[in-house]
Amino acid sequence: MKANAYSADCPTRQILDRVGDKWAVLILLLLRHEPLRFNQLRRDIEGISQKMLPQVLKSLERDGLVKRHAIATVPVTVEYSITPLGKTLATAVDPLRDWAERNLKDVLAAQRRYDAQRHAKAA
């Protein structure tokens, strides 16, 4: 089957869902520098819940983007690292993170203008 993201049944959409998931993107961007343990990821990514982090990590592992490594300690230590495939995705999405950081002020200003116009029309 030829990939066509505009087709309702194309598996490409599942990959785009992963790329559009802020938690997945943030995890990949952190892991591209070095492998990290679960609790370090939780500390570094403010706002991610104890429930959400393992769900996203499992999805990334299933997609071949992240590798999970259990270290035989008491208790077991789990470390996550990015795969070569994951590195290609991190390289592709990092410019989006950079764009968001560079243009944050303009986007927030546009939102305020939009909200003010909507509020004025409603009054």
C-alpha positions as CSV (number, residue, x, y, z in Angstrom):
1,M,0.0,0.0,0.0
2,K,1.3,3.4,-0.9
3,A,1.4,5.9,2.0
4,N,-1.1,8.8,1.7
5,A,-1.6,10.7,4.9
6,Y,-4.8,12.3,3.5
7,S,-6.4,8.8,3.3
8,A,-8.5,8.0,6.4
9,D,-7.0,4.5,6.7
10,C,-3.3,5.4,6.1
11,P,-1.0,4.3,9.0
12,T,1.0,7.5,8.4
13,R,-1.6,9.2,10.6
14,Q,-0.4,7.1,13.5
15,I,3.1,8.4,13.1
16,L,1.8,12.0,12.7
17,D,-0.1,11.5,16.0
18,R,3.2,10.7,17.6
19,V,4.9,13.7,16.1
20,G,2.0,15.9,17.3
21,D,2.2,14.6,20.8
22,K,4.0,17.2,22.9
23,W,5.1,14.6,25.5
24,A,6.6,12.3,22.8
25,V,8.5,15.2,21.2
26,L,9.9,16.5,24.6
27,I,11.0,12.9,25.6
28,L,12.8,12.4,22.2
29,L,14.5,15.8,22.4
30,L,15.8,15.0,25.9
31,L,17.0,11.5,25.1
32,R,18.9,12.6,22.0
33,H,21.6,14.0,24.4
34,E,22.0,11.0,26.7
35,P,20.1,8.0,28.1
36,L,17.9,8.9,31.0
37,R,16.2,7.1,33.8
38,F,12.4,7.2,34.2
39,N,12.5,9.5,37.3
40,Q,14.9,11.9,35.6
41,L,12.6,12.2,32.6
42,R,9.7,12.9,35.0
43,R,11.7,15.6,36.8
44,D,13.0,17.2,33.5
45,I,9.5,17.3,31.8
46,E,7.5,19.5,34.1
47,G,3.8,18.8,34.0
48,I,3.9,15.2,32.7
49,S,2.0,12.9,35.0
50,Q,3.1,9.7,36.6
51,K,0.5,7.9,34.5
52,M,1.3,9.6,31.2
53,L,5.0,9.2,31.1
54,P,5.0,5.4,31.0
55,Q,2.2,5.4,28.4
56,V,4.2,7.7,26.1
57,L,7.4,5.8,26.6
58,K,5.7,2.5,25.7
59,S,4.3,4.0,22.6
60,L,7.7,5.4,21.6
61,E,9.3,2.0,22.3
62,R,6.6,0.2,20.2
63,D,7.3,2.6,17.3
64,G,11.0,1.8,17.5
65,L,12.0,5.4,18.6
66,V,13.1,4.6,22.1
67,K,14.8,1.6,23.7
68,R,14.1,0.5,27.3
69,H,16.9,-1.1,29.3
70,A,16.3,-2.7,32.7
71,I,19.4,-2.8,35.0
72,A,19.5,-5.6,37.6
73,T,19.6,-3.5,40.8
74,V,17.3,-3.5,43.8
75,P,14.9,-2.0,43.0
76,V,15.3,-2.5,39.2
77,T,16.6,0.6,37.4
78,V,15.1,1.4,34.0
79,E,17.0,3.6,31.5
80,Y,15.6,4.9,28.2
81,S,17.7,5.8,25.2
82,I,16.9,7.1,21.8
83,T,17.2,4.7,18.8
84,P,18.8,5.7,15.5
85,L,15.3,6.0,14.1
86,G,14.3,8.2,17.0
87,K,17.3,10.4,16.4
88,T,16.0,11.1,12.8
89,L,12.6,12.1,14.2
90,A,14.2,14.3,16.9
91,T,16.3,16.0,14.3
92,A,13.1,16.6,12.2
93,V,11.0,18.0,15.1
94,D,13.7,20.1,16.9
95,P,13.2,23.0,14.4
96,L,9.5,23.0,15.4
97,R,10.5,23.4,19.0
98,D,12.9,26.2,18.1
99,W,10.2,27.9,16.0
100,A,7.8,27.7,18.9
101,E,10.3,29.2,21.3
102,R,11.3,32.0,18.8
103,N,7.7,32.9,17.9
104,L,6.0,32.5,21.3
105,K,5.7,36.2,21.9
106,D,4.0,36.8,18.5
107,V,1.6,33.8,18.9
108,L,0.6,35.0,22.4
109,A,0.0,38.5,21.1
110,A,-2.1,37.2,18.2
111,Q,-4.2,35.1,20.7
112,R,-4.8,38.2,22.9
113,R,-5.9,40.2,19.8
114,Y,-8.2,37.4,18.7
115,D,-9.7,37.0,22.1
116,A,-10.2,40.8,22.5
117,Q,-12.0,40.9,19.1
118,R,-14.2,37.9,20.0
119,H,-15.0,39.5,23.4
120,A,-15.9,42.9,21.7
121,K,-18.3,41.2,19.3
122,A,-20.0,39.3,22.0
123,A,-20.6,42.4,24.1
